[in-house]
Amino acid sequence: MRLLLVEDYAPLRESLAEGLAEAGFAVDSAAEGEEGLWYARSNDYDVIILDLMLPKVDGLTILKTLRQLGNPVHVLILTARDTLPDRVRGLDFGADDYLVKPFAFEELLARVRALIRRRYEVKNPLICIADLEIDTAARRVRRAGNTIKLTAREYALLEFLALRAGELVARTDIWEHVYDFHSTAQSNVVDVCIRRLRTKLEGPGLPPLIHTHRGQGYMLGGCV
Amino acid sequence: MSTAGVLSVAGIAIYVLVRASLWAEFDGAMADKARTMTAMVEQDEDDIELEFKEPVMSEFDRTERLEHYQIWRSSDQVLLRSPSLQTGDLPYWTGPLDTLVYREAILPNGRPGRLVSLTYRPQPGHEDERPQRTAVSPNAPITLIIGRETTALDRTLSRLRTLLVTVGVLAAALSAAVLRWTVYRGLSPLRALAGQIEEIDEQDLGVRLDVPRSMTELMPVVFRLNGLLERLDAAFARERAFTADAAHELRTPLAGLLSILEVTITRTRDIAAYQKAIGKCLSIARQMRTMVDNLLWLARLEAAPAPVERHAVCVEELLLECWEPLAVRASERQLHVTWQCRESTVLSTDRDKLRHVFVNVLENAVTYTNTGGQVTIESLSQNGAVLVRITNTGSELSQEEAEQAFARFWRGDSARKDTGQHYGLGLSLSQRIVALLGGSIQAESQAGGVFTIQLTLPDN
C-alpha cells in the first residue's frame, strides 16, 4: 500500500517514514506543502498522512485543493492542534481521520490500515481466499494452516492482490501501490516479486492461487 | 427627603402668610369699628352718650362671635360698657392719644379674644345745640377698648394647619412613591445591562452590550464597557493562540521523540541504528528543554515583574561565555564569525537575564545564517549605553517581517522548515527581558539578506 507523508518536522517525518516502510508500506515523504501537493496530484496514494501547519502551502489548503480536483484519496490529518473546532474543520474539509500529536505509532499504523480497508471496501481484517488466510492486522499469512513467512514487499504485494481478490490487477497498479517514488523502475520488478510470492504460497500439491493474465496483470483467487 | 423639606417650607410659608393676612383683616375690622364708634360717642357736659341704638350694632349683643366695648374716663371710671359685657370688665390700658393699641387677652366670658384700645378726645355735642360748651374747655381724653372673640379665627387657622399638614404628608408620600417608581423605571436599562454583563463569560467575549439609543446617559458607560470587552476579547484570543501555539510547539517535538523511540523499538537493530536514534532523541530533548525554559521565563515575567539583581557584568566576557556552546554548531555549518568587540565594557545589570538574551540571540544567528555565511558580533559604547549588534547573512526576511519577529511564536516562513528546532519564543522573550533591564532591542533586515539584532543596554 502506498502512502504519502507530508510533515515539516524532520525528526518526526524521517522516523515515521522509516517505521511505515518497515511496516510494509511504500512511503513518499514531503517536507512542505507545495511538494506535498505535487506528490499527491501525481500519484494514486492509498492514504495521505497530512500535517496541517506546513510552510508554503498549509495542510488544509492541500486537502481542499485535492477535493476540488475530485481526488478521492483517504486523508489522515496529523496535527498538534486538538481543539474541537480544529478537528471539526479538518474533517469538514474532507479529511477521513484525525490524529493528534503526540500519538502512538501503533495507533497510526492501525488507523492507516483501517483507511486502506475502507478504500478497498473490505471490513474484515482477516481476508480468506480458498485455504489462504491473510491477517492484515497482524500481517500474518497462513495457507492450509501453515504460517508462511514473507518479506515486507512480498506481503504488501499479496495484501494488495488480496484486497482486490477476484479482480484483474494491472501490473502498473501494483507498481503504483506497492513501490514508492524512489524505487528503481525496472519493467520486471513486479514479475520477479510475484514469482517469489508464488514459490512461497504455492508449495507442491497445492493448487495455484495467483493467476497470470498475460500482458494485462494478475489475479488472486477466483476463476481463471 | 428634599421633597418633604420643600413641602414643609411651602406649607409653613402659606400658613404664615394666610395667618398674617387674616390677622390684618381682623385688626383692620376692629380698627374700623373703633373709628366708627369714636364718631358715635359724644360728650355732653360730663356725660358721654353713645349715638346709636343697640340693635344697630347687634354684634355687641349676641352670644356667638361676641364683641364687647367699654369706655373709660380713667382706670377707675367706666363711662360705658356694652350690654354683652353685662357687669364684667375688659382689661384696661391706654396707649398714646389717637393711636390703636392691640392686645390679646381672655375675655370676661372666658374665651380668648383680641382687644384694641383707642384713647381720644370725644367730639362735643352738635354745635347748634350746645355751642358755648365747646368753647369753654377741650374735652378730656377717654379710652375706648373694643374686644372681639378670636375663637372663629383660631378655628379657621387650626383648620388651615390641619389641611396643610394633611396635604403635605399626602403629597410627600405620593411624591416618594412616584419617585421610587420613576427611579425603578429609570434604572431598568441599567438592570438590563447588568443582566447582559452577567451572561458574559470568557467563552463569549465577542458579544457587545446593547441598550436602546434613547438611553443617552448610559451610552458612555456602554461604550467604555464595550471597549473593555474588546480588549479582553483580544487578550483572551492572544492567550488562546499562545496556548495553541505552545501546545503545537511542544507536541510536535514530543511526537517526534515518541515516533523515533517507538519505531526503533519495533525490531532488533544494530548498535549504529540505536546510536543514531539516541542522538536524535537527545537533540530533540535539548530543544524541548530550551523551549520549556523559555515558556517558563515568559510565564514568570508575565505573572509578576521579576526582580532585577544587578551586578557588575562584563558584556564581552558574557558574550564569549554564551558563544562557547554554540561554536561547535557554527563550525559545523561553516559560519565565518567576526568579533568586533571592545576590550571590556562593564555594566551594572542582571547577569542571568542578560545571558538568556545573549544565548537566544546568538542561537538564532547560528540557526538562521546560510551555510558558510557570515556572523558578526559587535559591542560599542554610545551615549553612556552599550550597543551589542549581532549581524548575520542569509536572511529571507523583509523589513516588515523583521519587525514582527518579536511576536510570540512568530517565525519567518522559511524558518518553518525547522519546526521544533526553533521556537518563536526566543526573540519575544529577549525583548521582554531587555525591557526589564531598561534597554531596548531592534531587528533590521537589509538588502542582501543581512539581518541585524541590536541591543541597547543602559549602564545604570
Chai-1 contact restraints between the chains, C-beta under 6 A:
chainA,res_idxA,chainB,res_idxB,connection_type,confidence,min_distance_angstrom,max_distance_angstrom,comment,restraint_id
A,D8,B,T419,contact,1.0,0.0,6.0,A-B,restraint_1
A,Y9,B,T252,contact,1.0,0.0,6.0,A-B,restraint_2
A,Y9,B,G256,contact,1.0,0.0,6.0,A-B,restraint_3
A,Y9,B,T419,contact,1.0,0.0,6.0,A-B,restraint_4
A,Y9,B,G420,contact,1.0,0.0,6.0,A-B,restraint_5
A,P11,B,G256,contact,1.0,0.0,6.0,A-B,restraint_6
A,P11,B,K280,contact,1.0,0.0,6.0,A-B,restraint_7
A,P11,B,I284,contact,1.0,0.0,6.0,A-B,restraint_8
A,L12,B,A255,contact,1.0,0.0,6.0,A-B,restraint_9
A,L12,B,G256,contact,1.0,0.0,6.0,A-B,restraint_10
A,L12,B,S259,contact,1.0,0.0,6.0,A-B,restraint_11
A,S15,B,S259,contact,1.0,0.0,6.0,A-B,restraint_12
A,S15,B,I260,contact,1.0,0.0,6.0,A-B,restraint_13
A,S15,B,V263,contact,1.0,0.0,6.0,A-B,restraint_14
A,L16,B,S259,contact,1.0,0.0,6.0,A-B,restraint_15
A,E18,B,V263,contact,1.0,0.0,6.0,A-B,restraint_16
A,G19,B,V263,contact,1.0,0.0,6.0,A-B,restraint_17
A,P55,B,D413,contact,1.0,0.0,6.0,A-B,restraint_18
A,P55,B,R416,contact,1.0,0.0,6.0,A-B,restraint_19
A,P55,B,K417,contact,1.0,0.0,6.0,A-B,restraint_20
A,A80,B,A247,contact,1.0,0.0,6.0,A-B,restraint_21
A,A80,B,H248,contact,1.0,0.0,6.0,A-B,restraint_22
A,A80,B,R251,contact,1.0,0.0,6.0,A-B,restraint_23
A,A80,B,T252,contact,1.0,0.0,6.0,A-B,restraint_24
A,K101,B,R251,contact,1.0,0.0,6.0,A-B,restraint_25
A,K101,B,T252,contact,1.0,0.0,6.0,A-B,restraint_26
A,K101,B,A255,contact,1.0,0.0,6.0,A-B,restraint_27
A,P102,B,R251,contact,1.0,0.0,6.0,A-B,restraint_28
A,P102,B,L254,contact,1.0,0.0,6.0,A-B,restraint_29
A,P102,B,A255,contact,1.0,0.0,6.0,A-B,restraint_30
A,P102,B,L258,contact,1.0,0.0,6.0,A-B,restraint_31
A,F105,B,S259,contact,1.0,0.0,6.0,A-B,restraint_32
A,F105,B,E262,contact,1.0,0.0,6.0,A-B,restraint_33
A,F105,B,V263,contact,1.0,0.0,6.0,A-B,restraint_34
